[in-house]
Amino acid sequence: MQNYKSFGAAIAVASALFAFSAPAHAQATRTWVSGVGNDADPCSRTAPCKTFAGAISKTAIAGIINCIDSGAYGAVTITKSITIDCHDVFASILNASPQDQPGTTTGVIINVGTDPKDPLRTVRLRNIDISGAGSGNVGISIMAASAVILEDIEVTGNMKQGINDTRTDGNTMLTVRNTVIANNGGSGITAAAQMNTLVLDNVQSNKNDYGLALAKTNTATIARSVFSNNKNAGIEADSGGQLMLDASVVSYNSIGISASGGAVAFANSDIAFNATAFSGATTTFGNNRIFGNAGLGMAPAPAGASAPALGQQ
């Protein structure tokens, strides 16, 4: 009988120790932030955190952070697959730098390294306003990840790039939808990753240095987008880069489309009111509108022999 009691007591003690220690290591698949939250809280729906940085440490790999209400949720470094989804509320990141150290604060750093526990290596950001307020460094810096998906984002007022993709992984993807990138000192989007696939849909990249700078080994498909009022080129593609532009507008730039040896083709698009429409060799599918440019530059080459409008190939 005595042995039975001792055994039961040992189990009770072990259970108590387990119950005490387990929450310290647990991470939720869904967490929450609120403008009136507290990062010391567990980031639950009823006890939300205050910042993205506070919530991400309590969110499991491939988990989701949601915003309960509008708020400024702070700069964040992401090192695992995560979704930050703030749709239907105004969520912001203010990455203004200190007055004595301008250009030192980045809004979002994505650096998801190889991890057997994280095979997807995918980051999704949705409905976030990222403002450098004229002194921020970079809006979104992508250093490592297999896939990055940006939806309904605004990136403005940084001294360098709005979105800077410098991954060296190879065979990576960047998707940007329904997004405005404006008033950044560097390129609106710099795609300098190795062997990266870039997809832009309904993106405006305006009043930056370049609207889009596409480096070699990168491939981009762009639809329903606007590249306007950029200091240098609306779109620039380096040698070895490939770009297809459809149903888009390139206007009021110093150079509309600059193909520095890259393969650039465009269809059903407006190239209008640029100082120079084209620099370098480009290919047209014959259904574009090229109008009001101060200079044409190098005329685009037709994609092939003319075809009848009905049954066009």
ZIRAJO-V769959 format. One record per helix or strand of 3 or more residues. SS is the DSSP state (@ for helix, = for strand). FROM is the first residue (numbers start at 1). LEN is the number of residues. If there is no record, write none. Layout:
ss=[SS	SS]
from=[FROM	FROM]
len=[LEN	LEN]
This chain:
ss=[@	=	@	=	=	=	=	=	=	=	=	=	=	=	=	=	=	=	=	=	=	=	=	=	=	=	=]
from=[2	28	52	59	76	82	91	108	122	140	147	163	172	189	196	212	219	226	233	242	249	255	263	270	276	289	295]
len=[24	6	5	9	3	4	4	4	15	5	12	3	11	3	11	3	5	3	6	5	3	7	5	3	4	3	3]
